[in-house]
Amino acid sequence: MKLKKHYTSREVAGLTGLTARQLQWWDTRRLFRPAVAPHRTEAGGFTERRYTPYDVLELQVLADLRRRGFSIPRLRRLLATLRDVFSVRLYEAIGDDGPMTLFIGGDQLYLRSRDGQFFNLDRPDQPLLMVGEQLPIRPLTVRERKRRPRTVVRKS
């Protein structure tokens, strides 16, 4: 993926599998706001929403979680918990480079801090005691949506 300063809704839709309408709905419901909000033009139309590369990473994760069956209220709680309890954005918890690392195990999300503490994000008020080496969790990663080839219907 070539990095740009901003991505349009159409580009984000292609990279995440979300539709432009879903992005609009998520914006109006304040689940996920674009970096550059749409505004009215002199001609009476509106400009397109614009997203940063970090926004695209976060939207790819949110779209993946949504496809796995996570509800919109649960995604909202995830973003709020990361922001309000741990003072990080979602992109900072993806992979091992940030101050926190997100893990998924079935339908549960966990967070590991740099100092090794684990938290269940449904109850982030106290760390978990993790016992054993073979835990059924894996790091949550960004997966770019694989595009399906377009089929062309030809009339004979």
Phi and psi in degrees as GROMACS dihedral restraints (atoms count N, CA, C in turn):
[ dihedral_restraints ]
;  ai    aj    ak    al  type     phi  dphi    fc
    3     4     5     6     1   -79.1    20    10
    4     5     6     7     1   126.4    20    10
    6     7     8     9     1   -79.6    20    10
    7     8     9    10     1   135.8    20    10
    9    10    11    12     1  -127.2    20    10
   10    11    12    13     1   169.7    20    10
   12    13    14    15     1   -71.6    20    10
   13    14    15    16     1   -41.4    20    10
   15    16    17    18     1  -141.3    20    10
   16    17    18    19     1   149.1    20    10
   18    19    20    21     1  -117.9    20    10
   19    20    21    22     1   142.8    20    10
   21    22    23    24     1   -80.2    20    10
   22    23    24    25     1   167.4    20    10
   24    25    26    27     1   -57.8    20    10
   25    26    27    28     1   -40.0    20    10
   27    28    29    30     1   -64.2    20    10
   28    29    30    31     1   -42.5    20    10
   30    31    32    33     1   -64.5    20    10
   31    32    33    34     1   -43.0    20    10
   33    34    35    36     1   -63.5    20    10
   34    35    36    37     1   -40.9    20    10
   36    37    38    39     1   -60.0    20    10
   37    38    39    40     1   -42.0    20    10
   39    40    41    42     1   -66.1    20    10
   40    41    42    43     1   -33.0    20    10
   42    43    44    45     1   -84.2    20    10
   43    44    45    46     1   -24.2    20    10
   45    46    47    48     1  -109.0    20    10
   46    47    48    49     1   -24.0    20    10
   48    49    50    51     1    89.5    20    10
   49    50    51    52     1    -4.5    20    10
   51    52    53    54     1   -78.7    20    10
   52    53    54    55     1   158.1    20    10
   54    55    56    57     1   -94.2    20    10
   55    56    57    58     1   161.7    20    10
   57    58    59    60     1   -60.5    20    10
   58    59    60    61     1   -34.5    20    10
   60    61    62    63     1   -66.0    20    10
   61    62    63    64     1   -39.6    20    10
   63    64    65    66     1   -63.3    20    10
   64    65    66    67     1   -43.2    20    10
   66    67    68    69     1   -60.5    20    10
   67    68    69    70     1   -41.0    20    10
   69    70    71    72     1   -63.6    20    10
   70    71    72    73     1   -44.7    20    10
   72    73    74    75     1   -62.8    20    10
   73    74    75    76     1   -44.0    20    10
   75    76    77    78     1   -62.7    20    10
   76    77    78    79     1   -34.8    20    10
   78    79    80    81     1   -68.9    20    10
   79    80    81    82     1   -50.1    20    10
   81    82    83    84     1   -66.2    20    10
   82    83    84    85     1   -29.1    20    10
   84    85    86    87     1   -90.5    20    10
   85    86    87    88     1     2.8    20    10
   87    88    89    90     1    60.1    20    10
   88    89    90    91     1    32.2    20    10
   90    91    92    93     1   -78.8    20    10
   91    92    93    94     1   -47.4    20    10
   93    94    95    96     1  -145.1    20    10
   94    95    96    97     1   115.1    20    10
   96    97    98    99     1   -94.5    20    10
   97    98    99   100     1   139.6    20    10
   99   100   101   102     1   -71.5    20    10
  100   101   102   103     1   159.5    20    10
  102   103   104   105     1   -65.9    20    10
  103   104   105   106     1   -37.1    20    10
  105   106   107   108     1  -121.9    20    10
  106   107   108   109     1   110.6    20    10
  108   109   110   111     1   -73.4    20    10
  109   110   111   112     1   154.1    20    10
  111   112   113   114     1   -69.7    20    10
  112   113   114   115     1   149.2    20    10
  114   115   116   117     1  -141.4    20    10
  115   116   117   118     1   158.4    20    10
  117   118   119   120     1   -71.4    20    10
  118   119   120   121     1   139.2    20    10
  120   121   122   123     1   -95.5    20    10
  121   122   123   124     1   169.2    20    10
  123   124   125   126     1   -63.4    20    10
  124   125   126   127     1   -28.5    20    10
  126   127   128   129     1   -78.4    20    10
  127   128   129   130     1    -4.5    20    10
  129   130   131   132     1    98.5    20    10
  130   131   132   133     1    -4.9    20    10
  132   133   134   135     1   -91.4    20    10
  133   134   135   136     1  -163.6    20    10
  135   136   137   138     1  -128.7    20    10
  136   137   138   139     1   149.6    20    10
  138   139   140   141     1   -78.5    20    10
  139   140   141   142     1   164.5    20    10
  141   142   143   144     1   -84.7    20    10
  142   143   144   145     1   148.5    20    10
  144   145   146   147     1   -62.8    20    10
  145   146   147   148     1   148.2    20    10
  147   148   149   150     1  -127.8    20    10
  148   149   150   151     1   139.0    20    10
  150   151   152   153     1  -124.5    20    10
  151   152   153   154     1   144.1    20    10
  153   154   155   156     1   -80.9    20    10
  154   155   156   157     1   166.5    20    10
  156   157   158   159     1   -57.5    20    10
  157   158   159   160     1   -36.9    20    10
  159   160   161   162     1   -63.4    20    10
  160   161   162   163     1   -41.0    20    10
  162   163   164   165     1   -60.0    20    10
  163   164   165   166     1   -42.7    20    10
  165   166   167   168     1   -62.1    20    10
  166   167   168   169     1   -43.4    20    10
  168   169   170   171     1   -59.1    20    10
  169   170   171   172     1   -46.4    20    10
  171   172   173   174     1   -64.5    20    10
  172   173   174   175     1   -41.6    20    10
  174   175   176   177     1   -66.7    20    10
  175   176   177   178     1   -32.9    20    10
  177   178   179   180     1   -63.9    20    10
  178   179   180   181     1   -41.8    20    10
  180   181   182   183     1   -67.1    20    10
  181   182   183   184     1   -46.4    20    10
  183   184   185   186     1   -61.9    20    10
  184   185   186   187     1   -40.2    20    10
  186   187   188   189     1   -64.6    20    10
  187   188   189   190     1   -40.5    20    10
  189   190   191   192     1   -64.2    20    10
  190   191   192   193     1   -44.4    20    10
  192   193   194   195     1   -63.5    20    10
  193   194   195   196     1   -38.0    20    10
  195   196   197   198     1   -63.4    20    10
  196   197   198   199     1   -41.7    20    10
  198   199   200   201     1   -65.8    20    10
  199   200   201   202     1   -26.6    20    10
  201   202   203   204     1   -80.7    20    10
  202   203   204   205     1    -2.0    20    10
  204   205   206   207     1   103.1    20    10
  205   206   207   208     1     5.7    20    10
  207   208   209   210     1   -71.6    20    10
  208   209   210   211     1   133.5    20    10
  210   211   212   213     1   -78.1    20    10
  211   212   213   214     1   162.4    20    10
  213   214   215   216     1   -61.0    20    10
  214   215   216   217     1   -45.6    20    10
  216   217   218   219     1   -59.3    20    10
  217   218   219   220     1   -35.2    20    10
  219   220   221   222     1   -69.9    20    10
  220   221   222   223     1   -38.5    20    10
  222   223   224   225     1   -64.0    20    10
  223   224   225   226     1   -40.3    20    10
  225   226   227   228     1   -61.2    20    10
  226   227   228   229     1   -43.0    20    10
  228   229   230   231     1   -64.3    20    10
  229   230   231   232     1   -39.5    20    10
  231   232   233   234     1   -58.1    20    10
  232   233   234   235     1   -51.7    20    10
  234   235   236   237     1   -62.8    20    10
  235   236   237   238     1   -41.2    20    10
  237   238   239   240     1   -66.7    20    10
  238   239   240   241     1   -40.8    20    10
  240   241   242   243     1   -64.5    20    10
  241   242   243   244     1   -45.5    20    10
  243   244   245   246     1   -60.3    20    10
  244   245   246   247     1   -43.4    20    10
  246   247   248   249     1   -71.5    20    10
  247   248   249   250     1   -51.4    20    10
  249   250   251   252     1   -83.8    20    10
  250   251   252   253     1   -36.2    20    10
  252   253   254   255     1   -90.8    20    10
  253   254   255   256     1   -42.3    20    10
  255   256   257   258     1  -108.2    20    10
  256   257   258   259     1    -5.1    20    10
  258   259   260   261     1    56.7    20    10
  259   260   261   262     1    41.2    20    10
  261   262   263   264     1  -133.3    20    10
  262   263   264   265     1   157.0    20    10
  264   265   266   267     1   -92.6    20    10
  265   266   267   268     1   162.1    20    10
  267   268   269   270     1   -55.8    20    10
  268   269   270   271     1   -42.9    20    10
  270   271   272   273     1   -62.0    20    10
  271   272   273   274     1   -25.9    20    10
  273   274   275   276     1   -75.4    20    10
  274   275   276   277     1   -14.3    20    10
  276   277   278   279     1  -105.4    20    10
  277   278   279   280     1     9.2    20    10
  279   280   281   282     1  -100.3    20    10
  280   281   282   283     1   122.5    20    10
  282   283   284   285     1    84.9    20    10
  283   284   285   286     1  -175.5    20    10
  285   286   287   288     1   -99.5    20    10
  286   287   288   289     1     5.4    20    10
  288   289   290   291     1   -86.8    20    10
  289   290   291   292     1   -18.9    20    10
  291   292   293   294     1   -91.5    20    10
  292   293   294   295     1  -177.7    20    10
  294   295   296   297     1   -71.3    20    10
  295   296   297   298     1   -18.0    20    10
  297   298   299   300     1  -137.6    20    10
  298   299   300   301     1   157.1    20    10
  300   301   302   303     1  -130.6    20    10
  301   302   303   304     1   127.8    20    10
  303   304   305   306     1   -85.8    20    10
  304   305   306   307     1   140.4    20    10
  306   307   308   309     1  -128.2    20    10
  307   308   309   310     1   153.1    20    10
  309   310   311   312     1  -126.6    20    10
  310   311   312   313     1   139.3    20    10
  312   313   314   315     1  -142.7    20    10
  313   314   315   316     1   103.0    20    10
  315   316   317   318     1    66.0    20    10
  316   317   318   319     1  -119.9    20    10
  318   319   320   321     1  -106.9    20    10
  319   320   321   322     1    18.9    20    10
  321   322   323   324     1  -110.4    20    10
  322   323   324   325     1   144.1    20    10
  324   325   326   327     1  -112.5    20    10
  325   326   327   328     1   137.5    20    10
  327   328   329   330     1  -127.5    20    10
  328   329   330   331     1   158.1    20    10
  330   331   332   333     1  -131.6    20    10
  331   332   333   334     1   133.6    20    10
  333   334   335   336     1  -115.3    20    10
  334   335   336   337     1   128.6    20    10
  336   337   338   339     1   -82.8    20    10
  337   338   339   340     1   167.6    20    10
  339   340   341   342     1   -59.8    20    10
  340   341   342   343     1   -31.9    20    10
  342   343   344   345     1   -83.3    20    10
  343   344   345   346     1     7.1    20    10
  345   346   347   348     1    93.7    20    10
  346   347   348   349     1     0.4    20    10
  348   349   350   351     1   -74.6    20    10
  349   350   351   352     1   138.4    20    10
  351   352   353   354     1  -106.8    20    10
  352   353   354   355     1   142.7    20    10
  354   355   356   357     1  -132.9    20    10
  355   356   357   358     1   138.2    20    10
  357   358   359   360     1   -84.8    20    10
  358   359   360   361     1   124.1    20    10
  360   361   362   363     1   -72.2    20    10
  361   362   363   364     1   -11.9    20    10
  363   364   365   366     1   -76.9    20    10
  364   365   366   367     1   -23.5    20    10
  366   367   368   369     1  -139.5    20    10
  367   368   369   370     1    74.9    20    10
  369   370   371   372     1   -81.9    20    10
  370   371   372   373     1     8.5    20    10
  372   373   374   375     1   -75.0    20    10
  373   374   375   376     1   -18.1    20    10
  375   376   377   378     1  -148.4    20    10
  376   377   378   379     1   147.9    20    10
  378   379   380   381     1   -66.8    20    10
  379   380   381   382     1   155.1    20    10
  381   382   383   384     1   -90.5    20    10
  382   383   384   385     1   151.9    20    10
  384   385   386   387     1   -95.6    20    10
  385   386   387   388     1   113.2    20    10
  387   388   389   390     1   -98.7    20    10
  388   389   390   391     1   125.0    20    10
  390   391   392   393     1  -122.0    20    10
  391   392   393   394     1   135.0    20    10
  393   394   395   396     1   102.3    20    10
  394   395   396   397     1   159.2    20    10
  396   397   398   399     1   -99.6    20    10
  397   398   399   400     1   -25.4    20    10
  399   400   401   402     1  -101.3    20    10
  400   401   402   403     1    80.3    20    10
  402   403   404   405     1   -92.6    20    10
  403   404   405   406     1   139.8    20    10
  405   406   407   408     1   -81.7    20    10
  406   407   408   409     1    48.6    20    10
  408   409   410   411     1  -127.0    20    10
  409   410   411   412     1   156.6    20    10
  411   412   413   414     1  -141.7    20    10
  412   413   414   415     1   153.7    20    10
  414   415   416   417     1   -61.2    20    10
  415   416   417   418     1   141.3    20    10
  417   418   419   420     1   -82.2    20    10
  418   419   420   421     1   124.4    20    10
  420   421   422   423     1  -122.7    20    10
  421   422   423   424     1   165.4    20    10
  423   424   425   426     1   -85.2    20    10
  424   425   426   427     1   129.6    20    10
  426   427   428   429     1  -124.8    20    10
  427   428   429   430     1   119.4    20    10
  429   430   431   432     1   -71.1    20    10
  430   431   432   433     1   135.8    20    10
  432   433   434   435     1   -63.4    20    10
  433   434   435   436     1   130.5    20    10
  435   436   437   438     1   -78.2    20    10
  436   437   438   439     1   127.5    20    10
  438   439   440   441     1   -81.2    20    10
  439   440   441   442     1   136.0    20    10
  441   442   443   444     1   -84.9    20    10
  442   443   444   445     1   139.0    20    10
  444   445   446   447     1   -66.3    20    10
  445   446   447   448     1   142.0    20    10
  447   448   449   450     1   -72.3    20    10
  448   449   450   451     1   138.5    20    10
  450   451   452   453     1  -100.3    20    10
  451   452   453   454     1   133.8    20    10
  453   454   455   456     1  -103.7    20    10
  454   455   456   457     1   123.9    20    10
  456   457   458   459     1   -94.8    20    10
  457   458   459   460     1   120.9    20    10
  459   460   461   462     1  -109.1    20    10
  460   461   462   463     1   136.4    20    10
  462   463   464   465     1   -84.4    20    10
  463   464   465   466     1   136.2    20    10
